[in-house]
Every structure is written in C-alpha cells, then in structure tokens.
Amino acid sequence: EVQLVESGGGLVKPGGSLRLSCAASGFTFSSYSMNWVRQAPGKGLEWVSSISSSSSYIYYADSVKGRFTISRDNAKNSLYLQMNSLRAEDTAVYYCARDLGYSGSPFDYWGQGTLVTVSS
Amino acid sequence: DIQMTQSPSSLSASVGDRVTITCRASQSISSYLNWYQQKPGKAPKLLIYAASSLQSGVPSRFSGSGSGTDFTLTISSLQPEDFATYYCQQSYSTPAFGPGTKVDIK
C-alpha cells in the first residue's frame, strides 16, 4: 500500500524557518517525481514545488522561489521542503504528492498533510 | 502562466441528481487535465486524469470530458459520499489548480 506521511509542521514566527519531511513507503520511491502542494485555511490548492526522481529537475512556484528548497533522499525514501523567510501567507496545510514523472502526469497519491502556522 | 477557472463555485444537489462541473483553462492544455475530490479535513483524491481516464478504484458514475480549454466533470447519479469539493488541475505546464466547486446537499 502506498503511504506518504508528512511531518515537521508547527508554529513559527514570521521570518523563521521550518523543514518539512515526507516519508514514503509501499512503492519504489526512487522511480517517482514528488511534489509539495499547500492549502491555506479555507482556501483552494496551490502547487508549491516539484522534484524529479533523481533530483535532476526542480521547479518552484513564484510565490516561494528563493525562499523554499525541495530535496529528496532516495536511500531514505524521504522528501523534504526547507522553508526559510516564512511569511503569514505561507500558513497552510502542506501535502506531499506523488506523480509518475511523465509529461502531464497527475498527482496520484497524497499524504495526510502537515499544518504550518506562521504567526507572531 | 495558465489560469484555471471553475463553474459553478458551489452547487446544491440531491442524491440521485446528475451533476456537471465545468473547468476552463486560459489557453489550450490539450488533454492535460485532472480532477480531484476533497472532503473536509482530508487530502485530495485523484478521480480523473488526462481529461477522461478514470483512476483505478473510482466509481464509474464519475466521468470527464473535454480538450483544449473546456472540460467537464460529470457525476451521473450523486451519492451521499460524493458531497465534497472538486478541483480541476492542469498538468500541461507548471501545475495549477482551479478554485474548486463545493457540492453540498440540497
């Protein structure tokens, strides 16, 4: 069974940093591209970042470019999101999601999410 | 960037109703359009990919159609477990989601 389990969320002050993790199991992690998608309270879904299976290709939404860094460790079956210079508008549930890595592939499995709250 | 819109933003329907949700892209995305269902407090679930392909395990009452800029998600006979918010997402370029359509009980 495919499982994605996020962790690392919490309360952080504006300007602070946080590192999210996503532990994957039930599939060959190193064969799939991975993504972070967020959802502000009561709002819709916003794609944040993607990383290819071998980390060769990395993409960011304009809203987080220069502040967030996506990475992965295929030996540990883990995905990460380093978030720096956090702002109130980064407050959201952050989901990790798998995609098949081909052009146009959807997000076929999602984790349960971890809540990040940026507030003084 | 490609912008996605959905209509309506919300709708009220009864069990057994046929429900149609529309999604429009700001430019052609061929068939790179996916649909997700999200229930309160839960992660989104993939329903339809590539505009019209049913994800494994999803009931056949869900169907998708369209290409280019205009797409639809249809639920042929609404069931109690279908009350949720539905999002379209384009995967033609940098992923982008529509604003969502909330389906609630009439």
Interface residues (C-beta under 8 A of the other chain):
Chain A: N35 V37 G44 L45 E46 W47 S50 Y59 A61 Y95 G104 S105 P106 F107 D108 Y109 W110 G111 Q112 G113
Chain B: Y32 N34 Y36 Q38 K42 A43 P44 K45 L46 Y49 A50 Q55 Y87 Q89 S91 Y92 T94 P95 A96 F97 G98 P99 G100
